[in-house]
Amino acid sequence: MRKGLLFLSFFWLLYAHKVNLFVYVKDNKVYCEGYYPDGKKVKGGVIRVYDKEKNTLLTGKTDENGIFSFVPEAKKDLKIVLDAGMGHKVEAEIRAEKKKKKKKEKKEESKSTSETIKKEELKKVVAEVINEKLTPIYELLLKNEKEKNKILVKEIISGVGYILGIFGIISLFLKKKNV
């Protein structure tokens, strides 16, 4: 019985043993957000960025909000590792966008440079508007990811209760054998 109470007194140590990493790309910048199951941010966690060949491309630390961001040098697959200390480690992968193959077409030489500039300006404006509209979606995804990975105290207590119940049933059968 005392061993069980001792175990229950240390369940808080087990509660915070997981760390989560949410990675997304916005404005050609990679954002990494680290957090614990209870929603607390990983402050000062070490982020390492690797390529496919497991070469270290970048190392940094999360800020006070648990965020680390960087602009990748080239578009390629990346593996991001967050080390929050004391065995709290998590990995995430981000795939490079596949470039669409464009058919080579003969362009008319009569196109003026002003048309090209207008297209580039339009692309820039559209990208800005899309990024502005996607920001709340990124935040919602992060919130949902945090809620999904959150471990509740009642779940821990329930798990311990199930274990104690199983031991109770086992001890009941063992007692019947001895009688």
PAVOVEX-558829 format. One record per residue: x, y, z of N, C-alpha, C in turn. Coordinates in steps of 0.2 Angstrom, whole numbers, plus 2048, in hexadecimal, padded with zeros to 3 digits. Atoms other than C-alpha are relative to their C-alpha. Layout:
// PAVOVEX-558829
XYZXYZXYZ;...
This chain:
// PAVOVEX-558829
8047FA800800800800804806800;7FC7FA80080E80C8048048017FA;7FC8008068178087F47FB8037FB;8057FD80480780D7EB7FF807801;8017F97FE80581D7F48078047FE;7F97FD8038188217F08008017F9;80180080781481D7DE7FC8067FE;8057FB8018058297DE803807801;7FE7F97FE80F8377E68058027FA;7FB7FF80581C8367D77FD8017F9;80380080780F8367C98018077FC;7FF7F98038128497C68077FF7FC;7FA8018048248447C07FE7FD7F9;80280480681C8387B37FC8057FC;8057FC80480F8457AE8048057FB;7FD7FB80481C8517A68067FD7FC;7FA80380382784479E8008007F8;8017FF80782184878C8018077FD;7FF7F98038258567807FD7FF7F9;80380080781C85B7708038057FC;7FD7FB8048228647617FB8017FA;8047FE80681786D7548048047FB;7FC7FC8058208727447FB8027FA;8037FE80581987C7368048057FC;7FD7FB80481E8877277FC8067FF;8037FA8018198997258048057FD;7FC7FB8048208A67198077FD7FF;7FA80380282E89A714805800807;7FC8017F98338997277FD7FA804;8028057FC83288A7327FF802807;8027FE7F982A88C7438007F9804;8008067FB82D87F7517FE802807;8037FE7FA8228807608007FA805;8008057FB82687576F7FC801806;8047FF7FA81B87277E7FF7F9803;8018067FC81786578C7F97FF7FF;80780280180785C78D7FB804804;8057FB7FC80086879A8008077FD;8017FA80480287678D806805802;7FA7FB7FE81287E7958058007FA;7FB7FF80581E8857888077FD802;7FA8027FF82F87D7868058067FF;7FB7FA80083B88C78B8077FE800;7F980280084D88A7868017F97FD;7FF80780384B87977D8048017FA;7FB8008068598757717FC7FD7FA;80280280685387375F8067FE7FB;7FB80180585E86A7537FC7FE7F9;80380280785A8697408057FC7FC;7FC80480386085B7367FE7FF7F8;8028018078608577237FF7F8800;80180780185C84571C8067FC801;7FA8047FE86E84071E802801807;7FF7FF7F986D845730806804802;7FB7FB7FE87985372F7FC806803;8037FB7FC87686173B8008077FC;8007FA804870871732800806804;8017FA7FC86B87C7407FF7FE807;8028017F986A87D7537FE806803;8027FA7FC86188975E7FC7FE806;8048017FA85688B76D7F98037FF;8077FD80084388E770800806804;8017FA7FC83E89F7767FB7FF806;8048007FA8338A47857F97FD7FE;80680280282489F77B8007F87FD;7FF80680382B88E7768017FF7F9;80080080882E8937648078017FE;7FA7FF80483D8917597FE8017F9;80180080783D8977478068017FC;7FA7FF8048498977397FE8007F8;80180080784A8997268047FB7FD;7FC80580285088971E8048037FA;7FC7FD80585F88C7127FE7FD7F9;8028038068588807057F97FC801;8068047FF8478777028027F9800;7FE80780084B8657087FD7FE806;8038037FB844859714804801807;7FD7FF7FA84885D7267FE7FC806;8028047FA848854737802805805;7FF7FB7FB84685F7467FF7FD807;8008047F984A859758800806805;8017FC7FB8458627678027FC807;7FE8037FA84F85E7777FE805806;8027FC7FB8468657868047FF807;7FC8017FA85385E7937FD7FA803;8038067FC85184F79F7FD7FB7FC;80380680384D8427927FA8027FC;8067FE80483F84D78A8028027F9;7FE7FF80784284B7777FB7FE7FB;80580280583784B7688038027F9;7FD7FF80783A84B7557FA8017FC;8057FE8058308527478038007F9;7FE8008078328517347FC8057FC;8037FB80582E85E7278027FF7F9;7FE80180782E85A7158008067FC;7FF7FB8058348657077FA8007FB;80680080582686B6FB8037FE7FA;7FE8028078278626EB7FF8057FB;8007FB80582B86D6DD7FB7FE7FA;80480280681E86C6CF8048017FA;7FC7FF8078258696BE7FC8047FB;8047FB8058208776B28027FE7F9;7FF80180781F8746A08038067FD;7FD7FA80382B87E6967FC8027FA;8047FD80682188A68B8048057FD;7FD7FA80382789667F7FC806802;8037FA7FE8248A76868018057FB;7FF7FB8058208B567B804806802;7FB7FA7FE82D8C367B7FD806801;8037FA7FF8208D067A7FD802807;8027FE7F981C8CF68C804805803;7FC7FB7FD8218DE6958027FE807;7FD8027F982B8DE6A57FB803805;8067FE7FB81C8E86AD7FB7FB802;8058057FF8118D96AB8037FB805;7FD8047FC81E8CE6B3800803808;8007FD7F98208DA6C27F9800803;8078007FD80D8DB6C47FE7F9802;8028067FE80C8C86C58047FE806;7FC8017FA81A8C76D27FD804806;8037FC7FB8128D56DC7F97FC802;8078047FE8018CB6DB8027FA804;7FE8067FC80A8BB6E1801802807;7FE7FE7FA8118C46EF7FA802805;8067FE7FC8018CC6F57FB7FA801;8048067FF7F78BC6F38047FB805;7FC8047FB8058B36FD7FF803807;8007FC7FA8048C070B7F97FF803;8078007FD7F18BF70C7FE7F9802;8018077FE7F18AC70C8037FE807;7FD8017FA7FE8AC71A7FC803806;8047FD7FB7F38B87247FA7FC802;8068037FF7E48AE7228027F9803;7FF8067FD7ED89E727803800807;7FD8007F97F58A47377FB7FE805;8048037FB7E58A17417FF7F87FF;8008078017E488F7398067FD804;7FA8037FD7F688C73F7FF800808;8017FF7F97F18927507FB7FB803;8058057FE7E28877518037F9800;7FD8068017EC87874B8047FF806;7FB8017FA7F987B7597FC7FF806;8048017FA7EB87D7667FD7F9800;8028078007E386C7608057FB802;7FB8047FF7F38647608027FF808;7FE8007F97F78697727FA7FD804;8068037FC7E58647788017F87FF;8008078027E785376F8067FC804;7FA8037FD7F8850778800801808;8007FE7F97F38567897FE7FA804;8028067FB7F38497977FD803806;8047FE7FA7E684C7A48027FD806;7FF8037FA7E88497B67FC7FA802;8058057FF7D883F7B68027F97FD;7FE8068047E08337A98057FD804;7FB8037FC7EF8307B47FD7FC806;8038037FA7E582D7C37FC7FA7FE;8038068037DA8217B98047FA7FE;7FB8058027E98187B28027FC807;7FD8037FA7F08157C47FA7FC803;8068047FD7DE8107CA7FF7F97FD;8018068047DD8037BC8067FB802;7FA8047FE7EF7FC7C17FE7FD807;8018037F97EA7FB7D47FA7FB800;8058048007DA7F37CF8027F97FD;7FD8068027E37E67C58047FC805;7FC8037FB7EF7E37D37FB7FD806;8058027FB7E07E17DF7FD7FA7FE;8038068027D87D47D48057FA800;7FB8058007E87CA7D38017FE807;7FF8027F97EB7CB7E67FA7FC802;8068037FE7D97C57E88007F87FE;7FF8078037DC7B57DD8067FD804;7FA8037FC7ED7B27E67FD7FF807;8028027F97E47B37F77FB7FA800;8058068017D67A77F18047F9800;7FC8068017E479B7EC8037FD807;7FD8017FA7EC79C7FD7FB7FD806;8058027FB7DC7998077FE7F87FF;
